[in-house]
């Protein structure tokens, strides 16, 4: 059972889906108005907020597998002259090994949680494009410690990262 179906359930975040969808639509609108070529937009949300015009082909549930698949896709298609923005808004937990981000199919024992290692070391550090990561989760600052920052970041490479709170 996922968090939402267990006796220890977490309440769904009220505005996370809205924030992510509105950010994507705003970025698309601003880029288009500036004459920039738009790339792919992918929204991993439980549901698209009412009244927002987002193509259903761009939407998938934010499961562990879908999150990693979408990040792998970014790694494949992002070119050096591209700009990539990844916005993650979810529940998060700080553990001794770093941050654990709650996906749609995460269990109360944090099985299927996305780890900071999966996010940064295995995917985002490998992007060939300029990137911005917006990480809005409790304990998101835990993702900025240990192995997750030992890649090329010491040389000023990799994504710019904004987290919403300290470890």
C-alpha positions in Angstrom: 0.0 0.0 0.0 1.2 3.5 -0.8 1.2 6.3 1.7 -2.2 7.4 0.7 -3.7 3.9 1.4 -2.0 3.1 4.7 -3.0 3.8 8.2 0.1 6.0 8.5 -0.9 8.0 5.4 0.4 11.3 4.5 -2.0 13.9 3.4 -1.7 14.9 -0.3 0.1 18.2 -0.9 -2.7 20.6 -1.7 -0.9 22.8 -4.2 2.1 20.7 -5.5 0.3 19.7 -8.8 -0.9 23.2 -9.3 2.5 24.7 -8.8 4.3 22.3 -11.1 1.7 22.6 -13.9 1.6 26.4 -13.7 5.4 26.7 -13.7 5.5 24.6 -16.9 2.8 26.6 -18.6 4.5 29.9 -17.6 7.9 28.7 -18.8 6.3 27.6 -22.2 4.5 30.9 -22.5 7.6 33.0 -21.7 9.9 31.0 -24.0 7.4 31.2 -26.9 7.0 34.9 -26.4 10.8 35.3 -26.5 11.0 33.4 -29.8 12.8 30.4 -28.2 12.2 26.9 -29.6 10.2 24.8 -27.1 11.3 21.4 -26.3 9.4 18.7 -24.4 7.3 19.3 -21.3 6.4 16.5 -19.0 4.1 16.7 -16.0 4.2 14.0 -13.4 1.1 14.7 -11.4 -1.8 12.7 -10.0 -4.1 14.9 -12.0 -4.0 18.1 -14.0 -5.7 20.9 -12.1 -9.1 22.0 -13.5 -9.0 24.7 -16.1 -5.3 24.2 -17.2 -4.8 23.3 -20.9 -2.2 20.5 -20.7 -2.2 17.8 -23.3 -2.9 14.4 -21.7 0.1 12.9 -23.6 2.4 15.1 -21.5 1.0 13.8 -18.2 1.9 10.6 -16.2 1.6 9.5 -12.6 4.7 10.5 -10.5 5.7 6.9 -9.7 9.3 6.0 -8.9 9.8 4.3 -12.3 8.1 7.2 -14.2 10.2 9.8 -12.4 13.5 8.0 -13.3 12.3 7.3 -16.8 11.5 11.0 -17.4 14.9 12.0 -16.0 16.6 9.4 -18.2 14.8 10.8 -21.2 16.0 14.3 -20.3 19.6 13.0 -20.2 19.1 11.5 -23.7 17.6 14.5 -25.4 19.1 17.6 -23.7 21.8 19.3 -25.8 24.5 21.7 -24.7 22.5 24.8 -25.9 19.3 23.7 -24.1 18.0 24.9 -20.8 16.3 22.3 -18.6 14.1 23.0 -15.6 13.2 20.2 -13.3 10.6 21.0 -10.6 9.9 18.5 -7.9 7.3 19.1 -5.3 6.5 16.3 -2.9 6.9 15.0 0.6 10.5 14.3 1.6 12.4 12.6 4.4 15.9 13.1 5.5 17.7 9.8 6.3 21.3 9.1 7.2 22.0 8.4 3.5 20.4 11.6 2.3 17.0 12.7 1.0 14.2 10.4 0.1 11.5 11.9 -2.1 8.0 10.4 -1.9 6.7 9.2 -5.2 3.1 8.1 -5.9 4.0 4.5 -5.2 6.3 5.0 -2.2 5.5 2.8 0.8 5.6 3.9 4.5 9.1 2.1 4.7 10.3 4.5 2.0 10.4 1.7 -0.6 10.2 3.2 -4.1 11.1 6.7 -2.7 13.4 8.6 -5.1 16.8 9.0 -3.5 19.1 12.0 -3.9 21.6 9.6 -5.4 19.1 8.4 -8.1 18.2 12.0 -8.8 21.6 13.8 -8.9 24.5 11.3 -9.2 22.8 8.9 -11.6 20.9 11.5 -13.7 21.1 15.2 -13.2 24.9 15.5 -13.0 25.0 13.7 -16.4 22.9 16.3 -18.2 24.7 18.1 -21.1 22.6 21.2 -20.8 22.3 24.1 -18.4 19.7 23.2 -15.8 17.8 24.4 -12.8 16.4 22.0 -10.2 13.7 23.3 -7.9 13.3 20.8 -5.1 10.3 21.6 -2.9 10.1 18.9 -0.2 10.7 18.6 3.5 14.3 17.8 4.2 15.2 18.7 0.6 18.4 20.2 1.9 19.5 16.7 2.8 20.0 16.1 -0.9 22.8 18.6 -0.9 25.1 16.5 1.2 27.3 13.5 0.8 27.6 11.6 -2.5 24.9 13.6 -4.3 27.3 16.6 -4.6 30.5 14.8 -5.2 30.2 14.7 -9.0 31.4 17.6 -11.2 29.8 20.2 -9.0 33.1 21.0 -7.4 34.1 22.4 -10.8 31.0 24.6 -11.1 29.3 22.1 -13.5 25.9 20.5 -13.1 22.6 21.9 -12.3 21.8 25.0 -10.2 19.8 23.7 -7.3 17.3 25.5 -5.1 15.9 23.6 -2.1 13.0 24.7 0.0 14.4 23.9 3.4 17.4 22.8 5.4 18.1 19.1 6.1 
